Structure formats: structure tokens, C-alpha cells
């Protein structure tokens, strides 16, 4: 934490106040543990309930004599036995398709939506944060792809290995 002149503010301890917002929800006081490391640097260990949602997490930190700090993190994975999955979207002759919409479901047809994104310059779908889908190893997922002017073999069942 720093003051208005950019100097570190140490010694806040329990006087450091933090709030958290999960996935755009209202700010709420944190429930985890705040620890002072030293020289104006603090550590925060969230509670289980604060780290159980995939998506953006906003944290606001304030303290006497400090400038408010606004931080944003993205929780991308909350499951064990998962991996980032590269799903290539290609036109005939293996050309990557840019700008195709890809949706992933757990059941076909289009039930149990879990993820959507748009293909990048390599034909790999990425979400709004630029991340690949994170899928559970051993499960079957159903991929639906669409782009004007191209017909895709929907759904495409993929077993994650």
C-alpha cells in the first residue's frame, strides 16, 4: 500500500480493509486472512467461498493514509484433473478459421452449456480473456462451431485426454 506521495505504508495490520467482488457481484468484506509482509506489502489468502467461482474477481484495498488499490484477477480453473484444451477450427485444406464462434456443451444437442469463445488467428477458440477452454480429462464434450459462409459438422464430440 502507498500514500499520496508514492511512499510505502507499513504497519496497517488489521487496519487494512479489503472488499471482494466475484464475477461482477456486489463488493463484500473479505473473509480470508490478511498478512503484512513488510515495507507496505500485504498478502491475502482468500477463503474457500471467495475462490469458488470461475471468472473475474475484483479486490479493493484501503487503509488509513493510503491510496485505494483496485485489483482484478481471473479465476480460470476450479476443477482437478483438467487441462487447457486446444480445439483447432479449420476450413477445407487445413486453413485456420478466424472469428468462428465455438460453444461447448456437456450434452448434445446444446444442453449443459459450459464455455464459449471465438477463434484466434490460429483457429483456436479463446474466451473474452484470451484463455483456452479448461476441460475435465476423460469427459466427452460437444463442440458447436458457427461462422457465416462455412458449414461445420455440428456437434463434434471430443473426449478430453
C-alpha positions as CSV (number, residue, x, y, z in Angstrom):
1,X,0.0,0.0,0.0
2,X,1.2,3.5,-0.8
3,X,0.3,7.0,0.3
4,X,-0.5,10.0,-1.9
5,X,3.3,10.7,-2.4
6,X,4.0,7.1,-3.5
7,X,5.7,6.1,-0.2
8,X,5.0,2.6,1.2
9,X,2.6,2.5,4.2
10,X,3.6,-0.2,6.6
11,X,2.1,-1.2,9.9
12,X,-1.5,-1.2,8.9
13,X,-2.0,-4.8,10.1
14,X,-5.7,-5.3,10.9
15,X,-6.5,-1.7,9.9
16,X,-6.1,-2.7,6.2
17,X,-9.6,-3.0,4.8
18,X,-10.4,-5.2,1.8
19,X,-13.5,-5.9,-0.2
20,X,-14.1,-8.6,-2.9
21,X,-16.4,-8.9,-5.9
22,X,-16.9,-12.2,-7.7
23,X,-17.9,-12.2,-11.3
24,X,-19.2,-8.7,-11.2
25,X,-21.2,-9.1,-8.0
26,X,-21.5,-6.6,-5.2
27,X,-18.5,-5.8,-3.1
28,X,-18.4,-7.6,0.2
29,X,-15.9,-7.5,3.1
30,X,-13.2,-10.3,2.6
31,X,-13.4,-13.4,4.8
32,X,-9.9,-14.6,4.3
33,X,-6.6,-13.8,6.1
34,X,-4.7,-10.5,5.5
35,X,-1.0,-10.7,6.5
36,X,1.6,-7.9,6.5
37,X,4.8,-9.0,4.7
38,X,6.6,-5.7,5.2
39,X,7.5,-2.3,3.6
40,X,3.9,-1.7,2.6
41,X,3.4,-5.1,1.0
42,X,0.5,-7.3,2.2
43,X,-0.6,-10.8,1.4
44,X,-4.2,-12.1,1.2
45,X,-5.3,-15.7,1.5
46,X,-8.9,-16.0,0.4
47,X,-11.5,-18.2,2.0
48,X,-12.8,-21.2,0.0
49,X,-16.1,-19.3,-0.6
50,X,-14.2,-16.4,-2.2
51,X,-12.3,-18.6,-4.7
52,X,-15.1,-20.9,-5.9
53,X,-16.3,-19.1,-9.0
54,X,-14.6,-19.1,-12.4
55,X,-14.4,-15.6,-13.8
56,X,-13.2,-12.1,-12.8
57,X,-12.5,-11.3,-9.1
58,X,-12.2,-7.7,-8.1
59,X,-10.4,-6.7,-4.8
60,X,-10.4,-3.3,-3.3
61,X,-7.8,-2.5,-0.6
62,X,-7.9,0.6,1.6
63,X,-6.2,1.8,4.8
64,X,-5.6,4.9,6.8
65,X,-3.3,7.2,4.9
66,X,-3.2,5.1,1.8
67,X,-4.4,5.4,-1.8
68,X,-7.1,2.8,-2.6
69,X,-5.8,-0.1,-4.6
70,X,-8.1,-1.8,-7.1
71,X,-7.0,-5.2,-8.4
72,X,-8.6,-7.7,-10.8
73,X,-7.8,-11.3,-11.2
74,X,-9.4,-14.0,-13.3
75,X,-10.1,-17.5,-11.8
76,X,-9.8,-19.8,-14.8
77,X,-10.0,-23.2,-13.2
78,X,-11.6,-24.7,-10.1
79,X,-11.6,-28.4,-11.0
80,X,-8.9,-31.0,-10.5
81,X,-7.9,-33.3,-13.4
82,X,-8.4,-30.7,-16.0
83,X,-6.4,-29.2,-18.8
84,X,-6.5,-26.3,-21.2
85,X,-7.8,-27.7,-24.4
86,X,-6.8,-26.7,-27.9
87,X,-9.6,-27.2,-30.4
88,X,-8.5,-26.4,-33.9
89,X,-11.2,-24.9,-36.2
90,X,-10.2,-25.4,-39.8
91,X,-11.7,-24.8,-43.3
92,X,-11.1,-27.3,-46.1
93,X,-7.4,-27.9,-46.8
94,X,-6.5,-27.2,-43.2
95,X,-6.7,-23.4,-43.3
96,X,-7.4,-21.9,-39.8
97,X,-10.8,-20.2,-39.5
98,X,-10.5,-16.8,-37.8
99,X,-13.6,-15.3,-36.0
100,X,-15.7,-18.5,-35.7
101,X,-17.9,-18.9,-32.6
102,X,-17.4,-22.1,-30.6
103,X,-19.7,-23.3,-27.9
104,X,-19.1,-26.3,-25.7
105,X,-21.8,-28.3,-24.0
106,X,-21.8,-31.4,-21.8
107,X,-24.9,-32.9,-23.5
108,X,-26.0,-32.9,-27.1
109,X,-27.9,-31.2,-28.5
110,X,-26.9,-27.9,-26.9
111,X,-27.6,-28.8,-23.2
112,X,-25.3,-28.1,-20.3
113,X,-23.5,-25.1,-21.8
114,X,-20.1,-24.6,-20.1
115,X,-18.0,-22.4,-22.4
116,X,-17.9,-20.2,-25.5
117,X,-15.3,-18.3,-27.4
118,X,-14.1,-17.0,-30.7
119,X,-11.3,-18.4,-32.8
120,X,-8.0,-16.5,-33.0
121,X,-5.6,-16.2,-36.0
122,X,-4.6,-19.8,-35.5
123,X,-8.2,-21.1,-35.5
124,X,-8.1,-21.8,-31.7
125,X,-11.1,-20.7,-29.7
126,X,-10.4,-18.4,-26.8
127,X,-12.7,-16.7,-24.3
128,X,-13.1,-13.0,-23.6
129,X,-9.9,-13.1,-21.5
130,X,-7.9,-14.9,-24.2
131,X,-7.9,-18.2,-22.4
132,X,-8.4,-21.7,-24.0
133,X,-11.3,-23.8,-22.6
134,X,-10.4,-25.7,-19.4
135,X,-12.0,-29.2,-19.6
136,X,-12.1,-32.3,-17.5
137,X,-9.9,-35.1,-18.6
138,X,-11.8,-38.3,-19.6
139,X,-15.1,-36.5,-20.2
140,X,-16.9,-36.1,-23.5
141,X,-17.8,-32.6,-24.6
142,X,-19.9,-31.4,-27.6
143,X,-18.5,-28.6,-29.7
144,X,-20.7,-26.4,-31.9
145,X,-19.0,-24.1,-34.3
146,X,-20.5,-21.4,-36.5
147,X,-19.4,-18.7,-38.9
148,X,-21.3,-17.2,-41.8
149,X,-20.5,-18.9,-45.0
150,X,-19.0,-22.1,-43.5
151,X,-20.8,-25.3,-42.6
152,X,-19.3,-27.2,-39.7
153,X,-20.0,-30.8,-38.6
154,X,-22.0,-30.0,-35.5
155,X,-21.9,-31.3,-32.9
156,X,-18.3,-32.5,-32.8
157,X,-17.9,-34.9,-29.8
158,X,-14.5,-34.7,-28.2
159,X,-13.2,-36.9,-25.4
160,X,-10.6,-35.0,-23.5
161,X,-7.3,-36.9,-22.9
